[in-house]
Structure formats: C-alpha cells, structure tokens
C-alpha cells in the first residue's frame, strides 16, 4: 500500500502520461482511496492546465537576482544527502 508521503514523492510520475502502466495503476489505487491525495492531484492538474495556456512572462532583473540569491542560500544551507 502506498502512503501519502510516498505518493507525493511519485506525483510527477503519476501526472506523466508516459509513466509505466503498473506504476500508474499502483498510484491510481491510492488516489482513489485517499481524498486528500485526490484533491492534491485534481488541483495540480487544474493548475498545470491554466499555466500551459499562458505566455511566458519576464520578471524584473532585481527580482530575478534576489530570487537566485535566496535559492543559492537555501541550497547552501541544505544538509548533503
């Protein structure tokens, strides 16, 4: 049986139309039995549909710079796995 944590780790595969059929069926079973993961999948699918239809937008250089610096700090603070 797949736990919610395991399902979340496999969410990208679940949403991938080319994922292995056995894996898809295994994950589908969890979604059909877990209302929380069902809502997560439904919301994620809807969000992806919205963003796929949008044109890319640029962000101001100062915002991009601050974002990249914040990500670098965050990555540097992560313990090595």
N, C-alpha and C positions, 0 to 999 in steps of 0.2 A: 504494500500500500504506500502510495506517495504522500508525504506530509506537505503541508502548505509551504514550508521552507524549501523543500526540495522542488516543489512546483515553481516557486518564484525563481529558483536558480535555472530552471529549464524553460522559463516563459518565452524567451526568444525563439527557442526551438519549437515550442508549441504554436507560436504565431507564424512560423516559417512554413509556407505551403509545400516546400520540398523536403520536409523532415520525414524520417523513416516512419512508415505506417504503424509499425509496432509501438514505437515511442509515442507517436501521436495518440494511439488508442489508449495507451497506459496513462498519459496525461489527461486525455479527454474523460477518462473514468473519474479521475479526481475532481475535475471541474464540474462534472455532472452531480457529484455528491457533496460538493463544498460550496455553499452560497457565497462565501467571502471571495474565494478564488474566481467564481463565476463573474461576480461584479467587477473584479480586477481585470479579467480578460475582456469583458464587454466594454468597459471604459477605455482600456488600452486600444482596442480595435477601433473604437469611435474616434479617439484622439489621433490615431495614425491616419485614418481616412480624412480627417479635417486637414492635417498638416501636409498630406500628399497632394492636396489640391491647391496649395498656396505657393506663391512665388517666393523664392529666397529673398530675405531682407538683410541688408547690411546693418551693422551696428557701428556706432561712433568709435573711432580709434581709441579714445581714452577708456571707454567701457571695455573694449576688447583687451586692452593692455591690463586693466585691473583684474579682469576675469582670468586671464592667463597667469598672472602673478598669484592670484588666490588658489588656482588649481595647482600650481607648482608648489606652493607652501603646503597645501593639503596632501599632495603626493609625497613630499619630503617627510611629512610627519607620520606617514603610514609605516607600521612595522613591516619588515621584509617577510614575505610568506615563503 
